[in-house]
Amino acid sequence: MSEDKNISKNPQQPEEQEIDLIELAQKVWAQRKLVFKVCGIALVVGLVVAFSIPKEYATSVTLAPETKGKASGGNMGALAAMAGINLGSSTGEDALSPELYPNIVSSTPFLIELFDVQVKDQKGEVNTTLYDYLYDYQKAPWWGTITSAPFKVLGWVVSLFKDKPQEEGSGKVDPFMLTKEEAAIADALGKRLAVSVDKKTGVTTLSVTMQDPLISATLTDTVMKRLQNYITDYRTNKARHDLQFTEKLYQEAKTNYYEAQQKYAHYMDGNQNIILRSVRAEQERLQNEMNLMYGVYNQVAQQLQMAKAKVQEITPVYTVVQPATVPLKPAKPNKIMILIGFVFLAGVGSVGWILFVKDLIKGWKQQTEK
């Protein structure tokens, strides 16, 4: 009997739920004026917020990596083998992988080097360094000024009771000891730079967001070149040191050879038509020394040429797939999405008030009156 009762109750559940949904819809429809009014207010507020947020322009560049086959350096290796020189294997993995590029761009030394970059806005009203532009010319929403006003007043009052000796700096930024202002500018600049790397293809995308389109494009091009120089310096660092050392050895070998050659020539000029064995022995010794110096000089000269070739070989080549161009449309804010978000939240909030909150408040008042 109990099973029959349960079976008879189950079919009624969907009907009850349907009736409840209809009642809820009727309840909301009865209060539709309130919903429309709240959504209208939200639309106005959303318009104010959307037009109060400063425009941001984004510029992106795309770099394609240099492709290297398994037999990288094969031509140079064959040429070096002919000269009896071993360039070493360059098939090992590079310590500076593309996945580290975002860390490089966001590092404090890299950001500080950008402080002195000269920027000029599209209207021609700003022509200063990037540091001064971020410090003096950044626009902010009006509510940011209102919310930060109490903290500024509090800081000003506290500063009246503090003895703060003003130290004159040298004008140079010390990455080891940044001031609060310098650290804030570096942090703000780091948030405006973004680097993404495709792990499969190795394609690197660099984007910069600024409040002026021309500054955005200029800074993107500058950051791209600085990143390329950083990677090039890193990868060719050892080869360039080897080249400098080889050049030093070359100059020493050249000097020693010229000195030995001069000694031999002077000795031969001063001992012509002399058949003494001691003279001939000294002649042979000087000649052997000259030949030895020439052999060393010749070998180091070959090594110097190969060292120059190696620096050129390992210097990375970057293909700019998408260069920096001045953006025509702002990337932020998305006014349409802001309006939709405000209206949606207002609609959901008003419906929730009508269905749940209003009844809860009424029930609570009735209980308190009793």
C-alpha positions in Angstrom: 0.0 0.0 0.0 2.8 2.4 0.8 4.4 1.8 -2.6 1.1 2.7 -4.2 0.9 5.9 -2.2 4.5 6.9 -3.3 3.6 6.1 -6.9 0.5 8.2 -6.7 2.4 11.2 -5.2 5.3 11.2 -7.7 3.3 12.3 -10.8 2.1 15.4 -8.9 5.6 16.8 -8.3 6.3 18.2 -11.9 2.8 19.8 -11.8 3.5 21.4 -8.4 6.9 22.7 -9.7 5.2 24.1 -12.9 2.6 25.9 -10.8 5.3 27.3 -8.6 7.2 28.6 -11.6 4.1 30.2 -13.0 3.3 31.9 -9.7 6.9 33.2 -9.5 6.7 34.5 -13.0 3.4 36.2 -12.3 4.8 37.7 -9.1 7.7 39.2 -11.1 5.4 40.4 -13.9 3.3 42.2 -11.3 6.3 44.1 -10.1 7.7 44.6 -13.6 7.8 48.4 -13.2 10.3 48.0 -10.4 12.5 45.8 -12.6 12.4 48.2 -15.5 13.1 51.1 -13.2 16.1 49.4 -11.6 17.4 48.3 -15.0 17.0 51.9 -16.3 19.0 53.3 -13.3 21.6 50.6 -13.9 21.9 51.6 -17.5 22.5 55.2 -16.6 25.1 54.2 -14.0 26.8 51.9 -16.5 27.0 54.7 -19.0 28.6 57.0 -16.4 31.1 54.3 -15.4 31.9 53.3 -19.0 32.6 56.8 -20.1 34.6 57.6 -16.9 37.2 54.9 -17.4 40.1 56.2 -19.5 40.7 54.6 -22.9 43.5 52.1 -23.3 45.2 51.3 -26.6 47.0 47.9 -27.1 49.7 47.2 -29.7 51.0 43.7 -30.4 53.9 42.4 -32.3 54.6 38.8 -33.3 58.1 37.3 -33.6 58.9 34.0 -35.3 61.8 32.0 -33.9 64.9 31.0 -35.9 64.5 27.4 -37.0 67.6 25.2 -36.6 68.0 21.7 -38.0 69.8 18.9 -36.3 73.0 19.6 -38.2 73.2 23.1 -37.0 76.5 24.6 -37.6 77.4 21.9 -40.2 78.9 24.3 -42.7 81.0 26.1 -40.1 82.0 22.8 -38.6 83.3 21.5 -41.9 85.2 24.7 -42.5 86.7 24.5 -39.0 87.7 20.9 -39.5 89.6 21.8 -42.6 91.6 24.3 -40.6 92.1 21.8 -37.8 89.8 23.6 -35.3 86.9 22.1 -33.4 84.0 24.5 -32.8 82.2 22.2 -30.5 78.7 20.9 -30.7 75.9 23.5 -30.7 73.1 21.0 -30.6 72.6 21.4 -26.8 69.5 23.0 -25.5 69.6 26.7 -25.0 69.4 27.8 -21.3 67.4 30.8 -22.3 64.2 29.2 -23.6 61.4 31.3 -25.0 59.3 30.4 -22.0 61.5 32.7 -19.9 60.8 35.7 -22.1 57.8 36.9 -20.0 60.1 36.8 -16.9 62.7 38.8 -18.7 60.3 41.5 -19.7 58.7 41.7 -16.2 62.1 41.8 -14.4 63.0 44.9 -12.5 66.3 45.7 -14.4 64.5 45.4 -17.8 61.7 47.7 -16.7 64.1 50.3 -15.2 66.0 50.5 -18.5 62.7 51.6 -20.1 62.3 54.6 -17.8 64.5 56.8 -20.0 62.7 56.0 -23.3 61.4 59.2 -24.9 57.7 59.1 -25.7 55.5 61.5 -27.6 51.7 61.3 -27.7 49.6 61.5 -30.8 48.3 65.0 -30.1 51.8 66.4 -29.6 51.0 67.6 -26.1 53.4 65.2 -24.4 57.1 64.8 -25.2 58.9 63.4 -22.2 60.4 60.2 -20.7 58.3 57.1 -20.1 58.9 57.5 -16.3 57.5 61.1 -16.3 54.6 60.1 -18.6 53.5 57.3 -16.2 53.9 59.6 -13.2 52.4 62.8 -14.5 50.1 62.1 -17.4 48.1 59.1 -16.5 44.3 59.5 -16.3 42.2 57.8 -13.7 38.4 57.5 -13.1 36.9 60.2 -11.0 36.0 57.8 -8.2 39.6 56.9 -7.8 40.3 60.5 -6.7 37.5 60.4 -4.2 38.5 57.1 -2.6 42.2 58.0 -2.4 41.5 61.5 -1.0 41.2 60.4 2.7 44.5 58.5 2.5 46.2 61.4 0.9 45.0 63.8 3.7 46.0 61.3 6.3 49.5 61.0 4.8 49.8 64.7 4.6 48.9 65.1 8.3 51.3 62.3 9.3 54.1 64.0 7.3 53.7 67.2 9.4 54.8 65.4 12.5 57.7 63.5 10.8 61.1 64.9 10.2 61.9 63.8 6.7 65.3 64.8 5.5 65.3 65.4 1.8 68.3 63.8 0.1 69.3 64.9 -3.4 69.8 61.9 -5.6 72.1 61.5 -8.5 69.1 61.1 -10.9 70.1 57.5 -11.6 67.8 54.7 -10.7 69.4 52.0 -8.5 67.8 48.6 -9.1 69.1 47.4 -5.8 67.4 50.1 -3.8 64.3 51.5 -5.4 62.2 54.3 -3.8 58.5 53.8 -3.3 57.8 56.0 -6.3 60.2 54.1 -8.6 58.8 50.8 -7.4 55.3 51.9 -8.0 56.1 53.1 -11.6 58.0 49.8 -12.3 55.0 47.8 -11.1 52.5 49.9 -13.2 54.7 49.5 -16.2 55.1 45.7 -15.7 51.3 45.4 -15.7 51.1 47.1 -19.1 53.6 44.7 -20.8 52.5 41.2 -21.7 54.5 38.4 -23.4 53.0 35.1 -24.5 54.9 32.2 -26.1 53.3 29.4 -28.1 55.0 26.2 -26.8 54.4 24.3 -30.0 55.6 26.8 -32.5 57.7 29.0 -30.4 56.0 32.1 -31.8 56.3 35.0 -29.3 53.6 37.7 -29.0 54.5 40.9 -27.2 51.8 43.5 -26.4 51.9 46.9 -24.7 48.8 48.8 -23.4 49.0 52.6 -23.0 46.5 55.4 -22.8 47.8 56.9 -26.0 48.0 54.9 -29.3 51.3 56.4 -30.5 53.0 55.8 -27.2 51.7 52.3 -27.2 53.1 51.5 -30.7 56.4 53.3 -29.9 56.9 51.5 -26.7 56.0 48.1 -28.2 58.7 48.6 -30.9 61.2 49.6 -28.2 60.5 46.7 -25.9 60.7 44.3 -28.9 64.2 45.6 -29.8 65.4 45.6 -26.2 64.2 42.0 -25.8 66.0 41.0 -29.0 69.2 42.7 -27.9 69.0 41.0 -24.5 68.6 37.5 -26.0 71.3 38.2 -28.5 73.7 39.4 -25.8 72.9 36.3 -23.7 73.4 33.8 -26.5 76.5 35.3 -27.9 78.1 36.2 -24.6 80.6 33.3 -24.4 81.4 33.5 -28.1 82.1 37.2 -27.8 84.4 36.6 -24.8 86.2 33.9 -26.8 86.5 36.3 -29.7 88.1 39.0 -27.5 90.5 36.4 -26.1 91.4 35.2 -29.5 92.0 38.8 -30.7 94.4 39.3 -27.8 96.3 36.1 -28.7 96.4 37.2 -32.3 97.9 40.6 -31.5 100.5 38.9 -29.2 101.4 36.3 -31.9 101.6 39.0 -34.5 103.9 41.1 -32.4 106.1 38.1 -31.5 106.4 37.1 -35.2 107.3 40.6 -36.4 110.0 40.8 -33.6 111.5 37.4 -34.5 111.4 38.4 -38.2 113.2 41.7 -37.5 115.9 39.9 -35.3 116.5 37.4 -38.1 116.7 40.1 -40.8 119.1 42.3 -38.7 121.3 39.3 -37.9 121.5 38.4 -41.6 122.3 41.9 -42.6 125.2 42.1 -40.2 126.7 38.7 -40.9 126.9 38.4 -44.7 129.7 36.4 -46.3 130.6 34.8 -43.0 131.1 31.1 -42.9 131.7 30.5 -39.2 129.8 27.7 -37.7 128.7 29.8 -34.7 127.3 32.3 -37.1 125.4 29.7 -39.0 124.1 28.1 -35.8 122.7 31.5 -34.6 121.3 32.0 -38.1 119.5 28.7 -38.0 118.2 29.3 -34.4 116.8 32.7 -35.4 115.2 31.3 -38.5 113.6 28.4 -36.6 112.3 30.9 -34.0 110.9 33.0 -36.8 109.2 30.0 -38.4 107.8 28.9 -35.1 106.4 32.4 -34.4 104.9 32.4 -38.0 103.3 29.0 -37.4 101.7 30.2 -34.1 100.7 33.5 -35.8 99.1 31.7 -38.8 97.2 29.2 -36.5 95.8 32.0 -34.3 94.8 34.0 -37.3 92.7 31.0 -38.5 91.2 30.7 -35.0 90.3 34.4 -35.1 88.5 34.0 -38.3 86.6 31.0 -37.0 85.7 32.8 -33.8 84.2 35.7 -35.8 82.3 33.2 -37.9 81.0 31.5 -34.7 79.7 34.7 -33.3 77.8 35.4 -36.5 76.5 31.8 -36.6 75.0 31.7 -33.2 73.6 35.2 -33.4 69.8 34.6 -33.4 67.7 36.0 -36.3 64.2 37.2 -35.6 61.5 37.3 -38.1 58.9 40.0 -37.3 55.6 38.4 -38.5 53.4 41.3 -37.3 55.2 44.6 -36.7 54.0 47.4 -34.4 51.4 49.7 -35.8 49.5 52.6 -34.2 46.1 51.2 -33.0 43.0 52.9 -34.4 40.5 51.7 -31.8 40.9 51.5 -28.0 41.1 48.0 -26.5 39.6 49.1 -23.2 37.1 49.8 -21.8 34.5 47.6 -23.5 31.5 49.9 -23.0 28.9 47.4 -24.4 30.0 44.7 -21.9 30.0 47.1 -19.0 26.4 48.2 -19.8 25.3 44.6 -20.2 26.9 43.7 -16.9 25.2 46.5 -15.0 21.8 45.9 -16.5 22.1 42.1 -15.9 23.1 42.5 -12.3 20.4 45.0 -11.8 17.8 42.7 -13.3 18.9 39.7 -11.2 19.0 41.8 -8.1 15.5 43.3 -8.6 14.1 39.8 -9.3 15.7 38.4 -6.3 14.3 41.3 -4.2 10.8 40.6 -5.5 10.9 36.8 -5.0 12.9 36.3 -1.8 14.1 39.4 0.0 10.8 41.3 0.1 8.9 38.3 1.5 11.7 37.7 4.1 11.5 41.3 5.3 7.7 41.1 5.6 7.9 37.9 7.5 10.5 39.3 9.8 8.4 42.5 10.5 5.4 40.4 11.3 7.3 38.3 13.8 8.7 41.3 15.5 5.2 43.0 15.7 3.9 39.9 17.4 
